[in-house]
């Protein structure tokens, strides 16, 4: 499996940084000159002004989410659901091609709607 499928995509990673999520992860997205955006090991702190974003793994995003959220694969997309409750009104928002992106989307949704800090 490609590393890009195991971490949050660049756009979601950027949004998480903008929302104030601590940039502590095993991987990062970094603009590498002519090579474009690359995923690299995250050895040092990400500077605020740098074009770098934590590329969070599924496990790292799971640690950031409240424990009552779970992900599942519906045969086509990864989805996130609150235990015991179908979030029909925002279900499309929470679908993604990878589990990491699904988890990143629910985290963004919760923060933007002030459902968590």
N, C-alpha and C positions, 0 to 999 in steps of 0.2 A: 504494500500500500504506500502511495506517495505521501511524503511528509505534509504536503499542502492539504491533504484530506484528513489529517490528524490534528490540525490546529485551526484556530479561527482565521478566516480570510482577512486580507489586508484592510478592506473597508470596515469590517466589523471591529477589527483590532484598533483601527484609528478612532472609531467612534467610542470604544471603551476607554481609550486614553483621554479623549476629549471630555468624557463624563467623570473623569477623575479616578478611574480604577488604577491602583498601584501597578506600576510596570515591573512586576516581579513574575517572571516565567522562565521556563527552560529555553524557549526559542523566541526569536524576534524577527519581525519584518524590517529590513533595512534597504534604503535606496543605495545601490552599489554602482554609482556612476553609469557608464554605458551599458552595464549588464541589466539595469532595471532593478525591480524589487526582488530581493532574495530572502530566503529564510536562513537564519544563521543561529548558532548557539548563542545564548545570551549570557556572556561572562561578566559584563560590567553594567552598572546602572545606566538606564536610558536617560539622556539629557532632555530637558523639556523642549529645547529649540531644535533638536535633531529630528530628521525625518526617519524615525524608528518607532516601532510599536511592538509591544509584547504580542507574540503569536501564541495565545493560550491553548494548551492541550485540553482534551475532553476532561481529564481528571482535574486540572487546575480550575476550569470553569465550574465543575461540580463542587469544588470547595468554596467557590464564591456564591453559589446559589443557595437559597434556603433548602433545607433537607426534604421538604415535601414536594419538590418538583422532580419529575422523572422524564426521561427521554425514551422514545420508542420508535421503531422503524415500521412504517405502514405498508411496506412493499415498494414504495417509490421515494418517499421523503422521510427525513427524521423530523419528529414532532416533539413538542414539550407539553406536558400536562401537569396540572396541579392535582395531587393525589385526591381521588374521590370526586373530581369536578372536571367536566369538559369545558374548556375555555373556547366555546364556539365563536364568540364575538371577535376574538383575536387569533383564531386558529391559523389563518393564512400567514399572519405575521410571524408565527412561530415555526413554520415549516422551513426546512433547509435541506440541501443535498448532502450535508455532512452533519454528524452529531455535534461536533465542535461549534459549527455555525448555528445550529438550533439552540444550543445552550447560550451562545453569545447573544443571540436575538432576544431570548427571554430575559437575560440579565439587563440588556439595554432597555427593554420594555418596562421592567420593574423599576429601574432607576429613573427613567424619563417620566413615569407616572407616579413617582414619589411613593412607591410601594415598598421600597427599601433604600438604604443609603449606600 
